[in-house]
Amino acid sequence: MVLASCGGNWQKAQFFAQGNCEACKALIEASLDDQPGIDSVGWDFASSLITVKYDPAKTTPDHLQQAIAKKGFETQFYPADAAAQKALPACCQEAINRKLKSNQSPH
């Protein structure tokens, strides 16, 4: 699910990213902190849903998912970078028994 809605210059995107714990939450959210055009980020463990408020002139939901995957977390449309995943805390490397909802394209 990738949703976008206008709100001035900001848009909201929602997509799925896998994680196991509070450490995952912090790392997933931090993976977008250094990205340009980010206003707010929130990841929900129960649903694996991440909500990002962003400036579409500076980034895209596709780019945001790639940034999370590069930090070692699987997203709705991108596999986790294997080397980055091995560097994560042990609990964040454990197999996740939830399927990400991936029935929509990234664009």
Secondary structure, DSSP 4 states (H G I P E B T S, - for coil): -----EETTEEEEEEEB---SHHHHHHHHHTTTTSTTEEEEEEETTTTEEEEEE-TTT--HHHHHHHHHHTT--BSSSPPPHHHHHTS-HHHHS----PPP--S---
